[in-house]
C-alpha cells in the first residue's frame, strides 16, 4: 500500500471538505476500520512525526550581540578606538563603557523573547484515540498519520486536521484558530463549495481545537506542519523576519547622516588647515578630535534609558513591554488592527434580551457571573413579571448541561459557552439550578444535533408527570409549536402569535443577537426507549426567546473615540460572521452605518495590489483566517502605515508578529500569542492600549527634544572649534573638555530630559508621518540657531580672555561659559513651544538636582587642584564665575524670547482664520 500524501490542504484540485467521505478515504488509501499497524508505521517513517517544528532557539549571546547592530553604536566604537590610538585613554574608556552599558540594558529587557513556535506545542494533544487494525486504541498524538481514523468524544483535544466521517451531536470549540468563543456545530455531510472560510468548514476538525460535546469519527487528512495550526507556526516564523521599528529606522538614518557630517568636518578643516600652512599631523589630530566631538556619545544611553523608564511606567499602567524599541513604535502608530472577540468584546457569550408572554426584557451584566438583572422598559422588573420569567428560566436551566465555576474573581463555563450564557440568564430571571435538579430530576436527554437544530431534556415534575424542556433554533421550533404560554396560562397559538414571534426574532437578529427559542411539552409516562425526538418534539408549548451575543467592553467605546481624536484608525479583524462584526463595529464607533465587512472569501479573490489599494478604506474584516490577517497587516504597511495588531488567539499570532507592534492579551491570550507579541496587556483592556500609545508618543517627544539638546550642544562646540581654526587662534577646547561636556554637562541633563513628564495634549495631535525624519527642517533650524548662540558667547569670552591673558586661561573661561550655557539651556529644552516660566521646575526635580550638581562640579574644578589637573583648567575667581554664568544665560534668554514671539504669531494667525 502506498503512503498517503497528507501534505496539502486539498487533493486533485478539490478541497477535503468538498469531497465525500468515500472519496477522502479512497484518496488517503484508508477504510472505516482504520489503518493496519504496519501501514501506519510505514507512513510515519515516510512523513515524520505529528509534531510542530521548533524554530532554532535564540541564545543569550545572540541577543547580546544584537544590541550592537545600530550604526550609532559602531560610530561610538570607532570614536572610542580613535581616541585610544590618539592617546586619550580616559576618552576611549568612557565612550566604550557607554556602549557596553547600553548593550547590557537592552539585553536585560529582551532576554525572554523568541519562543513562539515552542509555545504552540502546548496546544497539541499528548494522546489520541485512533482505530488501528479494526480496534480503537490510545496512542501518542505524535504517532498519528494521514489516513488514521480518530475517535472523538467530549473533552478531547483534536490531534490532527481530519475530515468527519460520522458525527453525533458534535460541537467543537475552535477559538484557538478562529478567535470565536462560541462552540461550532459539526456534521459529516459533504459541503458544496471549495472556497469556504475556515470557521464554516462544518465537516472538518482541526489540530489544537477541542470537543465540547458529542462524539465523532474522522479520517486524518493533515499532520504536523501541514495542519492549519502548522501553517500558523510557519506564518509566525515568516512574519517575524521582517520587523524593524520606526525608531530603529530613524536612528539608522540619523547615523548615516552623522557619518557623512563627521567626514565632511574632517575634510573641510583638513583642507582649510593645509591652505593656511598648518602641519599635517597637528591638523590630522585636530580634525579627528572634532569628528569625535560631532558624535553625541550620550545618545544611545539616553534612548535606552528613555525606553527603559517608559517600560516601567507602562508596566504601572498594566502594559508589559517585551522589546524596548516597541515603546516608541506605539507612539507613531496610526492604525490599530484589533481582534473582536476578547479584545473589543468581553469574549463570553451573554444573554442581552428575553421575550416571554408577549413582553421583551433587557438583561444586564456581562459574561457568566451573577452580576446583573432583568429589566422591563429600563427599570428593574416588578413582581407581576416574575411568573413568566420563571417559566422561561426553568427551560433555560433545565435543558442545559453546562456548569458555571468561579476561579478567583472570574466566572467561567465548563461545557458549551452558549449553554453557559443561558445558565447566567436563567439565574438572573429568577431560576434556581439546584432546586430544579432536586425537584425536577432528569429522566432522559435527546442531545442537540445539526439536523434537528434543537436539544431536549425530559424531567419528572412534582406531580410525577414527565415534561420535555426544549431549546433550539426559533424558526424550527416554531413549526412544531401548537400552543403558546401567556400570562393567563397556555392557549392555542394563532397566526398573529406566530407573526409576533417571527418579528421579535428578526428584531433581535438585526441587532446581531444569536436567538434561541424555548418550549415545553407534557408527556405521558413512557419508557426511555419511546422517548425519541420524533415522538417528543411536536405539539409543543412555545414559551419565549433568548437573544445573546459577545458584548463590547464598556471601556472600549471611549478608547476608540480617543484613538479617533488622536488620528488613529481602528480596524476590526475577526473570525466572526460579517453581520455580527459590523454591528459591533458600529456600536463601538470603528465603522459608520455605510461601512460593510469584507469577508475572508472576498479577500481570497483580491490580489495583493488590489488589497493594498482598498485597505485604507475598509473598517471591518470578517470570517478571516490567520493567513488573511497577515495579508491585511502587510497591505496596510504597504500604505506607509505604522500598524499595531492586538489579539488573544493563536490565529492572531502571525499578524501580531508581522505588525510594527504586536500586542497580546495577558489574561485570555494563548501562550503562543504572548510569545509573538512585543507588548502584553495584563488586564485585556483595549483602553490600556490607548494609554500605551500615549506613553509611546511621550517617549518619542522626549527622545526628540533630548537629541536636539545634545546635537545643539555638539554644534556649538564644532562651530567654536572651526571658527578658531579658520581665524588662526589656538584650539579653544581640549579633547577632555569635549568629552566632559558631551558626557557630563550634556549627558546627565539629557537623561533627565528623556524622562520628562508626558505632555497632556499629546493625544490631541495626529500621529507623525512614518517617513518623517527625526531631524526634520524645524529640528535642524533650531539646532543650528542654538549652536550659533552658544558658540557665539563662548567665542566672545575666549577671544576677550586671549587678549587679556594666556591661552590656558582663555581656554578655561571658554570651557566654563560653554558648560554654564549648556546647563541653563537644559531647562528651556523641555519644550519646543512653551517658555521656561510656563513649565514648573518641580515636575522634573531630577533635572534641577543634576544641573545644580554639575554647576557645583564646574565651579569646584577651578578651585580644586586634583579636579583642575584632570580637566586641565586653571583657577578662576568666583566673581568671574558669576559673570560667566550671566553671559552663559544669554542663549537661553534669546531662545525663550523666540518662543514667545512664535506663540504670539500663532495666536494672531488663529484670530485671522
N, C-alpha and C positions, 0 to 999 in steps of 0.2 A: 504493500500500500504506500502511495506517495505522500510525503508530509504535506499538510495543508498550508497554503500560502496565506498565513494570517498577518500580512504586513501592510495591508491597505484598508482604508475605510470602506471601499466598495470593490466589487469584483465584476469584471467584464462590463465596466461602464455603468453598472446598476448598484445603487446603494443597498446595504444589507436590509434596511427597514422596508424597502420597496420590493423585496423578493419574498416569495412564500417560504414557509418553514422547510418544505421539502426541497426547494431549490438551494437554500442555505446549507442544509445538511449534505446535499449532493456535492456542492462545491467544496465543502470542508472535509469530504470523504468521511462522514460520521453517520451514526444512526441514533435512534432514540434510546438504545441500550448503552450508548456511550462508547468510548474507545477501548480497545484491548490494551492491557498494561504495557506489552512490548511496543505497540504502536505509539502510545503516549511517550514512552521513554525515547523512542527514535525521534519524535517531533521535538522533544525537549532538548535533545542533543543538537538538533539542526537549528532551531530557532532561539535557543537560550532560555534562561530562567525568566519567569514572570516578575521581574523586578525593575524599578525605575533606576536609571543610571545616575550615579552621583557625579556632579562636576568635580574637577580637581580642587581639593581644599586649598584655601589661601593661607599660606604660612605667615606667622608673625613677622618674619624677616621681609616677606614681600610687602606686607602692609607698611612696615617701617620705610623700606626703600621707595615706596610710592609717594612718600612725603617730599621727595627730592625731585619730583617731575616738573615743578614750576620753573619757568625761565628766570623769574626774580631770584629764586634760591640759588641758581647757578651763577647769576651775576654777582650775588653776595659772596659765593665761594671763590669766584675769580678775584673779587676785590680783596678778600682776605689773604689769598695766596700772594697777590702782587704786593700787598702791604708787608707781608713777611719777607719777600725777596728784597724789598727796599729797606729792610732793617727795622721796620716799625712793628716790633713784636707785640706790643700791647694792642695796637690796632687789629692785627691779624687774629690774635686770640679772642678779642671781644666780638669781632664780626663772626668768626666761625662758631663761637659759643651761642650766638643768637640763632644761627642756622640749626644747630643741634637741638636747642631748646624748642624751637618751632616744630621740628620733626617729632620730638618726644610728646608734645602736647597733642599734635594731630594723630599720632599712633595710638595714644591712650583713648581718644574719642572713638576711633574706628576699629578697635581690636576685635569686636564681636560681629563683624559684618560677613556677608557672603556665604550663607548656608541654606539657600532657598531650596535647592534640589533635594538635599538631605531631609528637610522637613516634610517633603511630600511622602516619604516612605512611611511616616507615622499614620498616614491616611489609608494605607493598603491593608487588606485583611491578612492576618497571620495564618489562619486556617480557612479551608473552604471544603464544602461537601460536593463531591462530583460522582458521577456514575461511571464506573470502570468495570469492565467485564460483566456488565449487567447488574452490578451491586453498587449501592450508594456507600461511599467511604469518605472519611475525612483525611485530607492531605494538606501539607503546607501550601499556601497560596502561590509560592514561588514555583511550584511544580505543575501549575496549570498550563495547558497548551491549547492551541486553536483546535476546535472540534470536540473538546471536553463538554460534557453535559453538566451544568451547575444545578444543584438542588437548593432552592432558596426558601427561606421562611422568615417570619417577623424577627427583627433584631439582627439579622445577618448584615455584614458589610460585604458588598459585592466585590469579588476578587479580580474581575476582568470585564472587558466590554463583551456583551453577549446579546444574541437575538432570542427573544422569548419564543418557546415552543408551545407552552401552555401556562395559563395564569389563573389563579382563583383568588379573587378579591385582592389582587396585588396592588400595593401602594408604596411608592419609593420616595425618599427624601433626597432630592438632588441639589440641595442648596450649595454644596461644595463646588458644583460645576456651573449651575445657572444663577446662583445667588438668591433664589426664591425659597422662602421658608415653608411654603405650602406643599404638602405631600402630593405627588403626582400619581394619578391612576394609570395603571399599566394593563395592556391586553395583548394577546398574541396575534391578532389579525394583521394581515399584510396592509401596509399603507401605500396609497396610490402614487404619491409624489416623491420624486427624488430629493428635491430641494426643500427639505423641512427643517426648521430650526431645531437645535439640539433638545430644547425643552419640550418639543412637541413629538418627539420620536417615541410614541407610546409603546411600541413593541421591542424597545431596546432597554437594557440596563447597563450601567457604566461603572467601571472601577472607581472605588472611593465613595460611592453613594451607599445608602443604607435602605433596608427593607423596613417600612413602618408597619405594614400589615399584609396578611395573605401569604400564599405560597406560589411557587412557580418552578418550572424547569426551563433552562435556557442553554443554547449552544454558544460556546465561546467563539467570537469572531476576531478578537484582537487581544494581545497581551503586551505587557511591559510598555516600552516606549511607543508602541503603535496604538495604545488606547487613547481616549480623549484626555485622560489625566497625564499620560506620557507626552502628548502634544503640548500640553500646558507647560510641562517641565522644559521641553525644548524651546518654547516661546520665551520662557523666563531667561534661559541662558542666552538666547539670541538678543533679547531686548536689553539685557544688562550691558552688552558690549559697546553700546553707542552713546553713553551718557557723559556729558561734560557740562558743568553748571555754568550759568551766565557769568558768575563772579570769576570762575577759573578762566573762562574765555577772555574776559575783560582784563584780568591781571596778566594773562599771557600776552595780549595785545599791548598792554602798557609796558611789559618787559621788553618787547621788541623795540618800542619807541625809545625806551631808556638806553638800550644798547647803542642804537644809532646816535642818540643825543650825546652819549659819553664819547663815542668815536669821533663825532663831529667836533666836540670841545677839544679833544686831544689834537686833532688835525689842525683846527683853527689856531690854537695857541702855539703849536709847534711851528706852524708857518709864520705867525707874527713874530715869534722869537727869533727865528732864523733871519727874518727880514731886518730885525733890529740888531743882529750880530751877537746874540746870546750863545753861550757854549752849548753844544748839542746835548751832553749828558745832563747838565743842570736843567736844560729845557725839557728833556725827557722826564726827569724826576718830577718837575713842577706839573707837567701835563698829566702824568699818571695820577698824581695826588688830587688834581682837580677832577679827573674822571671818577676816582673813588668817592670824592665829595659829592658827586652828582647822584650817587646811589643812596636812596633813603634806607639806611640799614635797619631802622626800626619798623619798616613797613610789614614784613612777614609776621613779626611778633604782634604788631597792632592788629592785623587782620585775624590772626589766630586767637588772640585774647578777646577781641570783639565777638567772634563767633562762639567761643567757648562760654563767655558770660551770657551770650544770647541763649545758648543751650540750657544753662542753669535757670535763666528767667523763664524760658518756655516750659521747663520741667515743673516750675511752680504753677504754671497755667495748664498743667496736665497734658503737655505735649513733649514726648521723649524723642530727641533727635539722635539718630544713629550715625549720621555723616555730617561733619562740620559745615561744609560748603552749602548743604541743603538749607541752612538757616537763611542765608541771603537769597537763595533761589526763590524762596517763598515770597520775598519782598517784590520780586519782579514778575510774579505770576499774574497773567491776565486772563487765563482760562482755568477753571476748576472743573474737571470731569469727575462726577461722583456716581457711585452705585446708588440705587434707590433703597433697596431692602437693607435695613440695619444701619444705614448711614443717614439718609434724609428721613427715613421712616424708623419706627421702633424695632422692626424686624420680627414682630409677633402678631399673628392674626388676632383681631379684636372685633367683637360684635359692636356695631355702631347703631343699628336700628332694629326694632322689633315691630311686627304687625300682628295683632290678635284682636278678635271680636270687633273688627271694623275700625280700630284705633291704631295710629302709628306712634311709637315711643322712641325716644332717643336714649342711648346707653352711653354713659361717660366712663372715663378711665381708660388707660392703655394697658395692653399686654394681658398676662394671665393672672395678675394679682387681684385681690378683692376690692381694691380702691375703686370707687365709682358708684354710680347709682342709675336707676331707670327714671327718666323724666318724661312728662307729658306737657307739651306746649311750653317748654323751657323751665318748668317747675317740677320739683320732686313729686312723684305720684302720690295721690291720696288713697284712702282706704278702699274706695269703690273700684280702684283699678287692680287691687291685689288678686281677686279670684281669676280673671283671665290671664294675668301674668303668670300666676302659679300653674295654671293649666299648661301654658306653653313651656314654662321652666321644667315641669315634670318630664316632658318629652325630651327636651334638650339634655337633661341629666340622666334620664332613664335609658335612652338609646345612645349609649356612649361608653367607649372602652378606654378612654384616656384617663390619666391621673395628673393632678397638679401637685408639685412638690416645691417647697421653699428651700433654696440653697443660699445661706447667709441672708442677704436682704432681697434676693431676686427670686421671683416665681417662675418655674419652668414647667413645661408639659412633658409627660412621659407618654409617648404614643403619637397619634395623628395631631398636628398643630390645629387643624380645623375643629376637631372634637375638643381640644384644649380650650379654644376660644368659646365654644358652646358651653363648656363647664363653667367658665368665668361668668358668662352672661346669665346662665341659669341661676347661679348663686345670687347675682345682683337683682334678678327678677323675683327673688323670694324662695327659690328652691333649696332643698337640703339633700345633698347626695347621700349622706349617711342614713337619713330617715328613709329615703327611697329604697336603698339596699336592704334595710331592715324590714320595712313594712310591705314592700312590693318586691319580693325575691325574684330573681331572674330565673326563668324556666328554659328559655331557648333563644337562639340567635340565628338570624339569616344575614350573613355578612354583606357588606357593600360590594357590588361589582359594577364594572363599567357598562354592562348591557342594561341592567335594571336601573342604575343611577340612584340607588337608594339602599338604606340599611334598616334592618328591623330587629328589635329586641322584644321578646314576649315575657311579661311579668305576671305574677299572680297578685290579684287585687285583694284588699281586705275581705271582700265578700266571696273569696275563693274562686272567682271567675278569672279567666285569662284575658289580658289586654295586650295588644300589639302596639308598640310605640315605633313610629316610622319617621325617619329624616331622609330627605332626598331632593333631587332637582325639582323646582316648583312646577315646571310645565308637565313633567312626567307624573308627579304626584297628583296634580290637579285632575288629570284624566281619570284617576282611579278613585276620586272622592265623589260621594253621592250626598253627603251631608256636611254641615258646617257648624262649628262651635260658635255661639254668640253669648252675650251677657245673660240672656234669659234661658240659655240651655242649647241643646242640639236640635237643629231643624233641617229639612231637606234643602239642598243647595239649589239656588236659582241661577239663571243666565246672568242676571245682574251681579250676583255674588262672584261668579267666575270672572266677569269683566273687571270688577273692583280688585280682585286678587292679581290678575294679569297687569293691571295699571300700576299697582304697588310694586310688583316685581320689576316692571320696566323702569319705574322711577328710581328704584334702588340700583339697578344695573347701570343706569345712566350716571349715577354718582360713583361708578367704578366699584360698587359693592358686589361681593360674591354672595348670592342669595341661596338659602336653603329653606325648603318648606317642611312643615311638621304636621303630622296627622296621627290618629289612633283608630283602633277598631277593637271592639269587644268580640271575643271568640268563645265558641262552645268548647268546653274542656275536651281536649283531644290528645292523643299520644304525640310525642315529638316527631315521629315518622310522618304524621299527617300535616305537620306544620311547615309546609313548603311555601316558597314565595308565591306561586300561583294560587295556592289555597288561602293564603293570608292577606295578600296585598291587593284587595279590591273592596269596594263598598266602604271606603274609609271616611272618617270624620275629619275634615280639614280644620286645623287649629290656627296656624299662623306662619309667618315668615321671619327669618333672621338674616339681616344684611351685615356682612363683615368685610373688613379689609385690613391691610397693614397700615396703620395711621402715621401721618407725618409727625416728626418730633416737634414738640411745642416751640423749641428754640430755633429750629431750622429756618422757619419763615423769616424771622428777624435777621438771622445770619445771612440769608440770601439777599435781603434788602440792603444790608451793609456792604455786601460784595458788589451789588449794582452801583451803589454810591461811590465805591472805590474804583469803578471802571473794570470790574472783573466779571466775566461771563461765567455762569454756572450751567454746565451741560450734564443732563442726566443720561447715564448709560446703564441699562438694566436688562435682565433676562426675562422680565415680566411682559405681559401682553401689552400691545400698543395703547389700547383704550385706558387701561389702568394706569400705565405710566404717564400718559398725557394728563389724565385727571389729577394725579398727584402733583405733576409739574405745574399745572395751572393754579392749584391750591397754594403751592409754595411760592409762586411768582417767577419760576425759572422759564415758563413758557406762557405765551399770550393765547387768547382764545382762537387765534387763527393758526397757531403752530400745530403741526401734526407730527406724530412719531414716525421715524424711519425704522422699518423692521430689518432684522438681520438678513432675511431672504432678499430684500431690495439691495442691501449692501453688497451681496454676492454678485449682483448684476452690474454693479458700478466698477469702473476701472479706478485705479489709484488716483489718476489725474482728475477724473470726474468727482471723486470723493473729496479731493483736495479743494476743488473749486466750490463745492457745496457746503463743506464742513463749517465755515464761519456763520452760516445761517440756520443750521439745524440745532434745535434745542433739546430734543429727546431722541434717543436711540433705544429701541425696544427689541426684545427677543433676540439678543445678540449673544455670541459665544466669546470665549477668551480671545480667539484669533481676531474676531471683529473689533473688540475693544482696543487691541494693539494697533490695528489698522486705523482706527479713529484717532488715536493719540498721535500716530505718525502723520496723518493728514493735517491735523491742527498744527503740529510742529512745523510742517512744510509751509504753513502760512505765517511763519515767524512768531508764532505764539509761544509763550513760556507756559507750559501745561503742568498742572498738578492733577494727579489721579488719586482718588480715595476709594477705599473698598474694604471688604472683610473676607470675601470668599476666595477659594483657590482660583476661581475663574477670573478674578481681578488681578492676580499676581503678575502675569506678563505685562499688562498695561501699566501697573504700578512700577514695575522695573523699567519699562521703556519711557515713562514720563520724565520730564525735567525734575519733578519732585514727586516721589511716591509716598502716599500716606495710608497707613493701615489702622484699623480699629483695634484697640487693645483688648476689649472685653470679648466681643463677638468674633474678632478676626482669627483666622486659622494661623497656625504657626508658620506655614509657608508664606503667607501674605505678609506677616510681620518681618520675616527674614528678607523679603524682597524690597521692603519699604525703606525710605530714607528717614521717615518720621512715624512715630506711633502715637495715636491719640488715646490716652488711657481711659477716658470717660465715654468713648464712642459718640462724641458730640460734634456735630458739624460746626457749631458755633466756636468750638475750640480751634478749628482750622482757621477760621477768620481771625481769631486772636493771634494765632501763629503767623499769619500773613502780616498783621500789623507789626509784630515783633521783627519780622524779616525786613520790612520796609524801614523800620527804625534803625536796624543794624546797618543796612546799606547806606543810609544817610550818614550814620556815624563814621563808617569806613571812608566815605567820600570826603567829608569835611576834615577827617584826620589826615587823609592822603594830601589834601590841598594844603593843610597846615605844614606837613613835612616838606612837600615839594616847594612851597613858597620860601621856606627857610633855606633849602638847598639852593634855590635860585638866587637868593640874596647873597649866599656865600660865593657862588660861582661868579656873579656879577662883580662883587667886590674884588675877588682874586683876578678876574680878567681885566678889569679897568686898571688895576695896579700894574699888571704885566704890560699892558698896552702903553701906559704913560711912563713906564720905566722905573716905578717905585719898587722897593723890596717887597717880598711876599708878606702880606698883612696877617695871614693866619698860617700856623704850622699844622702838620698832619694831626697832632694830638689835640689841637683846638677844634679841628673839623670833626674829629671823632667824638669829642666831648659834647659838642653842640648837637651832633646827629643822634647820639645815643642817650645822653642825659638831659640836656637843655630842651631838645625837641622830643626825644623818645618817651620820657616819662609823662610829660603833659599829654602827648599823643595817646598813650594808653588810657589816660583818664577821659580824653575826648571820645575815645572808642566806646566808652561805657556810659556816655551821656544819656539821661532820660529821653524817652521817645517823644517826639513832637505830637501833641494831642490831635493835631489836624492831619496826621499822616494818612488816615483812611478816607479823607475827603478829597484827596487828589487821585488822579488817574495814574495807573502804573506807567513807569518809564518804558519806552520802546526797547525791545530786546537788543536792537542794533546800536542803541545809544552808547557812545563811548563813556567810560568813567571819567575821562579827561576831555570833556566837550569844550566848545569855544568859550562859554561863560567861565568854566573852571580855569582854563589857561589864561584868560584875560585877568581874572582876579589873582591868579598865581604870579604872573609877571609884574602886575602893578604892586603887589605886596613885596615881591623880591626887590623891585626898584627902590621902594621906600626904605626897607631895612638896609640894603646895600648903600643907599644914599647917605643915611645918618652915620653908618659905620665908616664910610669913606671920608666923610667930613671930619669926624673925630680923628681918624688915622692921619689924614693929611695935616690937620692942625697940630697934632702931637708930634709928627715928624719934624715940623718946622720949629717946634718949641723944645724938643728933647731928642732922645736917642730912638733908634729903630725898635729896641726892645720895649721901651715904654709905650711907643706908639702902637706896637702890636698888642700889648696888654690892654690898652684903652679900647682899641678896636674890638678885641675879643670880648671885653666886658660889656660894651654897649650893644654888641650883637646878641649876647646872651640875654641881657635885660629886655631888648626889643622882642625877642622870641618868646620869652616867658610872659610878658604882658600881652602879647598878641594871642596867646592861647585862650584868654578869656573872650576875646572878640570872635575867635574861630568857632565858637559853639553854635553860631547861627549865621547863615548867609544873608538873612533878611532882617532879623531883629537886632536892634542896637544893644550894646552891653547892658545898659541900665534897665532894659525890659526883661532881662533874664536874671533870676535870683542866683546869687553865688552859692547859696546853700543847697541848691538842687544838685550840685556836684561838689561835695565837700572834699573829695579826694583830690580834685584839681587844685583847690585852694591850698591844701596841705603840701602837695608836690611842688607848686610854684614857690611857696614860702620856703621850703627846704632847699630848693635849687638856688633861690636868692641868697640864702644863708651860706651855702657851699661856695658860691661865686665870690661873695664878699670875703669869706674866710680864706679863700685861696690867695688873696692879696695880703693876708696878714699872718699866714702860717707857712713857715719855711718849707716843710715837707711837701705839703699840697702844692705850694707855689712851684717847687722844683719839678714835681710830677707834671703839672700843667704848663710849665715853662713860662710863668708870669712873674712880673716884678711887683714890689709893694706899691700900694695906692692909698692916698689919704681918704678918709671917709667922706670929706666934703666933695672930693672929685667923684667918689662913688655915687653920691646923691645927685650930682649934676649929670652924670652919665645916665642915671635912672630916668631923669626928666627928659633927656634927649631921646632915650630909648622908647619913651611913651609916644613920641611924635607919630610913628607909623600907625599905632593903634588909634590915636585920635583922628587921623585923616581917614582911615578905613571906616570908622564908626560914623563920621560925618557923611561919607559916601552912602552908607546905608540909609541915613535919614533923608538925604536928597532923593534917593531912588524910591523910598516909601512915599514921600510927598508927591513925586511924579506919578506913581501908580494910582494914588488917590485922585489926583486931578484927571487922569485918563478915565478912571471909573465914573467920575461925576459927568464927564463929557458924554460917555457912552450911555 
